[in-house]
Amino acid sequence: QVQLVESGGGLVQAGGSLRLSCVASGRTFRSYAMGWFRQAPGKEREFVSGISWSGGSTYYADSVKGRFTISRENARNTAVYLQMTDLKPEDTAVYHCAANPSVEVARDMYEYLYWGQGTQVTVSS
């Protein structure tokens, strides 16, 4: 059974940091690009960051560039991390991990085949 399970969300003050984790299991994800998306109440789901299968290429939305860092490990299960620093109230959202069968990163959510349930990030001002 394919599962993507996120963790690490929570409540933090503006300027603080959080590290999100996502563990993908149930099949081999080593050749998949991985991404993080977020969805705030009343808004569409948006691309936050993505990483290629090897970890050699990373991409960020302009709104998080310089503050967020994505990384991955391809061990027995694939794990993807999102280090978030200098958090702002506008970063408040449910953050979802997703897997894309392509080796390269896509910003379009419809390119992603598997999704996690999400983890809530709330940034207070």
Salt bridges, closest charged atoms under 4 A:
GLU46 OE2 - ARG38 NE 2.61
ASP62 OD1 - LYS65 NZ 3.13
ASP86 OD2 - LYS88 NZ 3.65
ASP91 OD1 - ARG38 NH1 2.93
ASP91 OD2 - ARG67 NH1 2.77
